[in-house]
Amino acid sequence: MNDKDNKALLYLEAQRKVSRLRWFYVHLAGYLVILGLIIWNLLIIEDTAYTNFILVINYSTIFIWGFFIVFHALRIFKGHIFFSEKWEEKKMKEFMGDNHINWE
């Protein structure tokens, strides 16, 4: 495999990762918008015959969608949630520019 093919494969992999990350952020933004609307609904709800049903729907939406957000985040970040050695190395290279060396 030559250098050009390797760069093309790396580019496609990076493009796929960025696309997955973008869709996670879209998913998270949608959740936050709906969460805000549900909180507003909980603040203005009045006591009627259907209040308990509305509360169950609101709370179940928050918790079930929240579970899927967490599951999506775990799938996207796969151990990169906290500061890993790769993250540290990448930041070192970023701050040092082209004059970096491998630290071991």
C-alpha positions as CSV (number, residue, x, y, z in Angstrom):
1,M,0.0,0.0,0.0
2,N,1.5,3.3,-1.0
3,D,1.5,6.6,0.8
4,K,-1.3,8.0,-1.3
5,D,-3.7,5.1,-0.6
6,N,-2.8,5.3,3.1
7,K,-3.7,9.0,3.3
8,A,-6.9,8.3,1.5
9,L,-7.9,5.6,4.0
10,L,-7.0,7.9,6.9
11,Y,-9.0,10.7,5.4
12,L,-12.1,8.4,4.9
13,E,-11.8,7.1,8.5
14,A,-11.5,10.7,9.8
15,Q,-14.5,11.7,7.7
16,R,-16.5,8.8,9.2
17,K,-15.6,9.7,12.7
18,V,-16.5,13.4,12.2
19,S,-19.8,12.4,10.7
20,R,-20.6,10.2,13.7
21,L,-19.6,12.9,16.1
22,R,-21.7,15.5,14.3
23,W,-24.8,13.2,14.5
24,F,-24.1,12.8,18.2
25,Y,-24.1,16.5,18.7
26,V,-27.4,16.8,16.7
27,H,-28.9,14.1,18.8
28,L,-27.8,15.9,22.0
29,A,-29.1,19.3,20.8
30,G,-32.5,17.8,20.0
31,Y,-32.6,16.2,23.5
32,L,-31.7,19.5,25.1
33,V,-34.5,21.4,23.1
34,I,-37.1,18.8,24.0
35,L,-35.9,18.7,27.6
36,G,-36.4,22.5,27.8
37,L,-39.9,22.1,26.4
38,I,-40.7,19.3,28.9
39,I,-39.4,21.4,31.8
40,W,-41.6,24.3,30.6
41,N,-44.6,21.9,30.4
42,L,-43.9,20.7,33.9
43,L,-43.9,24.2,35.2
44,I,-47.1,25.3,33.6
45,I,-49.1,22.0,34.0
46,E,-52.4,22.4,36.0
47,D,-54.1,19.7,38.0
48,T,-56.6,17.9,35.8
49,A,-57.8,14.4,35.3
50,Y,-54.9,13.7,32.9
51,T,-52.1,15.3,34.9
52,N,-50.6,12.0,36.1
53,F,-50.6,10.6,32.5
54,I,-48.9,13.7,31.2
55,L,-46.3,13.5,34.0
56,V,-45.6,9.8,33.2
57,I,-45.1,10.6,29.5
58,N,-42.8,13.6,30.3
59,Y,-40.6,11.7,32.8
60,S,-40.4,8.6,30.7
61,T,-39.3,10.7,27.7
62,I,-36.6,12.4,29.8
63,F,-35.2,9.1,31.2
64,I,-35.5,6.9,28.1
65,W,-34.1,9.5,25.7
66,G,-31.4,10.3,28.3
67,F,-30.4,6.7,28.5
68,F,-30.0,6.6,24.7
69,I,-28.0,9.8,24.8
70,V,-25.6,8.2,27.3
71,F,-25.5,5.0,25.2
72,H,-24.8,7.0,22.1
73,A,-22.0,9.0,23.9
74,L,-20.4,5.8,25.1
75,R,-20.4,4.4,21.6
76,I,-19.0,7.5,20.0
77,F,-16.3,8.3,22.6
78,K,-15.3,4.6,23.5
79,G,-12.9,5.3,26.4
80,H,-12.0,8.8,25.2
81,I,-14.4,10.4,27.7
82,F,-11.5,11.3,30.0
83,F,-8.0,12.4,29.2
84,S,-6.2,9.5,27.6
85,E,-2.5,9.2,26.6
86,K,-3.5,9.7,22.9
87,W,-5.2,12.9,23.8
88,E,-2.2,14.2,25.7
89,E,0.1,13.3,22.8
90,K,-2.2,15.0,20.3
91,K,-2.3,18.2,22.5
92,M,1.4,18.2,22.9
93,K,1.8,18.0,19.1
94,E,-0.8,20.7,18.6
95,F,0.9,23.1,21.0
96,M,4.4,22.4,19.7
97,G,3.5,22.6,16.1
98,D,5.7,21.0,13.5
99,N,8.7,20.8,15.9
100,H,7.3,17.9,18.0
101,I,9.0,14.7,18.9
102,N,7.6,11.5,20.3
103,W,7.7,11.5,24.1
104,E,8.3,8.2,25.6
